[in-house]
């Protein structure tokens, strides 16, 4: 199973990116989590530069779409800026509305800040609109304040690691089909 992790922050030391890196370290066997680190290459959304019929779009957009198409699920962690979703995250999502890479794609959110409720709500609304499925919410916020914020420390932290694990477990479960139900033949009890 392949999960694409997307941070809504371009900062090199973003707590959201570190949180995703911790999730990568914690991936169970058979689950590959890849951090998409090229949101800065996705230009401002412009429908005039998006020829869906011919597969023509800016290179950064095509790369983002290809990464989404190649995964089974998505894990997002994004900061809040001025009571809203980060610009790069919203912009990247806008490029997928018409092309449909998020359509029916299991997606989970996890966040590194207790001050992210506005962005979280906005992100939930946008994702519900473009995925047409329920979005999995990690337990929010992940209590990172006052802790070491490197991925190794987070992946073993007694409070943070369980939140990451529960979010990953829920995301993985949403990708795996339910076990088949065996029905008794008609007339047999």
C-alpha positions as CSV (number, residue, x, y, z in Angstrom):
1,X,0.0,0.0,0.0
2,X,1.3,3.5,-0.9
3,X,0.4,6.6,1.1
4,X,1.3,10.1,-0.1
5,X,2.1,12.4,2.8
6,X,1.6,16.1,2.1
7,X,2.7,19.0,4.3
8,X,1.0,22.3,3.8
9,X,4.1,24.1,4.9
10,X,7.2,25.0,2.9
11,X,9.3,25.6,6.0
12,X,12.3,23.3,6.2
13,X,11.7,22.8,10.0
14,X,7.9,22.8,9.9
15,X,6.4,20.8,12.8
16,X,3.7,19.5,10.3
17,X,6.5,18.1,8.1
18,X,8.3,16.6,11.0
19,X,5.0,15.0,12.1
20,X,4.6,13.4,8.7
21,X,8.3,12.2,8.8
22,X,7.5,10.5,12.1
23,X,4.5,8.8,10.4
24,X,6.9,7.6,7.7
25,X,9.1,6.0,10.4
26,X,6.1,4.4,12.0
27,X,4.6,2.9,8.8
28,X,3.8,-0.8,9.4
29,X,5.3,-3.5,7.1
30,X,3.7,-3.4,3.6
31,X,2.9,0.3,3.9
32,X,5.1,2.8,2.1
33,X,4.7,6.4,3.0
34,X,6.3,9.0,0.7
35,X,6.6,12.7,1.6
36,X,5.6,15.0,-1.3
37,X,8.1,17.8,-1.0
38,X,7.5,19.8,-4.1
39,X,4.4,21.9,-3.4
40,X,6.5,25.0,-4.0
41,X,6.7,23.9,-7.7
42,X,2.9,24.0,-8.1
43,X,2.2,27.5,-9.6
44,X,-0.8,29.6,-8.7
45,X,-4.0,28.0,-9.9
46,X,-5.0,29.2,-13.4
47,X,-7.7,27.2,-15.2
48,X,-6.5,28.8,-18.5
49,X,-3.3,26.7,-18.1
50,X,-5.1,23.5,-17.4
51,X,-6.1,21.6,-20.5
52,X,-7.6,18.4,-19.0
53,X,-8.7,17.0,-22.4
54,X,-5.1,16.9,-23.6
55,X,-3.3,16.4,-20.3
56,X,-1.5,19.7,-20.5
57,X,-0.7,21.6,-17.3
58,X,2.4,23.2,-15.7
59,X,5.1,20.6,-14.9
60,X,4.7,21.1,-11.1
61,X,1.0,20.4,-11.4
62,X,1.5,17.3,-13.5
63,X,4.1,16.0,-11.0
64,X,1.6,16.6,-8.1
65,X,-1.2,14.8,-10.0
66,X,1.1,11.9,-10.9
67,X,2.1,11.5,-7.2
68,X,-1.6,11.4,-6.2
69,X,-2.5,8.9,-8.9
70,X,0.3,6.6,-7.8
71,X,-0.9,6.4,-4.2
72,X,-3.7,4.5,-2.5
73,X,-4.3,7.1,0.2
74,X,-3.2,10.5,1.3
75,X,-2.1,11.8,4.7
76,X,-2.1,15.6,5.1
77,X,-0.7,17.9,7.8
78,X,-1.1,21.6,7.3
79,X,-0.5,24.7,9.4
80,X,-2.9,27.5,9.8
81,X,-2.1,31.0,8.6
82,X,-4.3,34.0,9.5
83,X,-7.2,31.7,10.5
84,X,-7.0,29.9,7.1
85,X,-5.5,27.0,5.2
86,X,-2.0,27.6,4.0
87,X,-1.9,29.1,0.5
88,X,0.3,26.4,-1.0
89,X,-2.0,23.7,0.3
90,X,-5.2,25.3,-1.0
91,X,-3.5,26.1,-4.3
92,X,-2.4,22.5,-4.8
93,X,-5.9,21.2,-4.0
94,X,-7.4,23.7,-6.4
95,X,-5.4,22.1,-9.2
96,X,-7.0,18.7,-8.6
97,X,-10.7,19.8,-8.6
98,X,-11.3,19.3,-12.3
99,X,-8.8,16.4,-12.8
100,X,-10.2,14.3,-10.0
101,X,-7.1,12.7,-8.4
102,X,-8.6,13.0,-4.9
103,X,-12.0,11.5,-6.0
104,X,-12.8,8.6,-3.7
105,X,-9.2,8.7,-2.4
106,X,-9.0,7.8,1.3
107,X,-7.5,10.9,3.0
108,X,-6.5,11.5,6.6
109,X,-5.6,14.7,8.4
110,X,-3.3,15.2,11.3
111,X,-2.1,18.5,12.7
112,X,0.8,19.7,14.8
113,X,-0.8,22.8,16.4
114,X,-3.6,23.5,18.8
115,X,-4.1,26.8,16.9
116,X,-5.2,25.1,13.7
117,X,-8.9,24.8,14.1
118,X,-9.9,27.3,11.4
119,X,-7.5,25.7,8.8
120,X,-8.6,22.2,9.8
121,X,-12.3,23.1,9.2
122,X,-11.5,24.7,5.9
123,X,-9.3,21.7,4.8
124,X,-12.1,19.3,5.9
125,X,-14.6,21.2,3.8
126,X,-12.4,21.4,0.7
127,X,-11.4,17.7,0.9
128,X,-15.0,16.5,1.4
129,X,-15.9,18.5,-1.8
130,X,-13.1,17.0,-3.9
131,X,-12.9,13.5,-2.5
132,X,-16.6,12.7,-2.3
133,X,-15.7,10.5,0.7
134,X,-15.4,10.9,4.4
135,X,-12.1,12.4,5.5
136,X,-10.4,10.7,8.4
137,X,-9.5,13.1,11.2
138,X,-6.5,12.2,13.4
139,X,-7.0,13.1,17.0
140,X,-6.4,16.8,17.0
141,X,-4.3,18.6,17.9
142,X,-1.2,16.4,18.3
143,X,0.2,17.7,21.6
144,X,3.7,18.7,20.4
145,X,4.2,21.8,22.5
146,X,7.2,21.6,24.8
147,X,8.5,18.4,23.3
148,X,11.4,17.5,21.1
149,X,10.2,17.9,17.5
150,X,12.3,15.6,15.5
151,X,10.8,12.7,13.8
152,X,12.7,10.1,15.8
153,X,11.5,11.6,19.1
154,X,7.9,12.0,17.9
155,X,7.7,8.4,16.7
156,X,8.4,7.1,20.2
157,X,6.7,9.8,22.3
158,X,4.1,8.3,24.7
159,X,1.5,10.9,23.8
160,X,2.2,11.6,20.1
161,X,3.1,8.1,18.7
162,X,-0.4,6.7,19.6
163,X,-2.1,9.5,17.8
164,X,0.0,9.0,14.7
165,X,-0.5,5.2,14.9
166,X,-4.3,5.5,15.3
167,X,-4.5,7.9,12.3
168,X,-2.4,5.6,10.1
169,X,-4.4,2.5,11.2
170,X,-7.7,4.3,10.3
171,X,-6.3,5.4,6.9
172,X,-5.0,1.9,6.1
173,X,-8.3,0.3,7.1
174,X,-10.1,2.7,4.8
175,X,-8.1,1.5,1.9
176,X,-8.4,-2.2,2.5
177,X,-11.7,-3.7,1.4
178,X,-13.9,-5.2,4.1
179,X,-13.7,-8.9,4.5
180,X,-16.2,-10.8,2.3
181,X,-19.4,-11.9,4.1
182,X,-20.4,-15.4,3.5
183,X,-24.1,-15.8,3.2
184,X,-25.9,-19.1,3.7
185,X,-27.8,-20.4,0.7
186,X,-31.4,-19.3,0.5
187,X,-33.7,-21.5,2.7
188,X,-30.8,-22.7,4.9
189,X,-30.5,-21.4,8.4
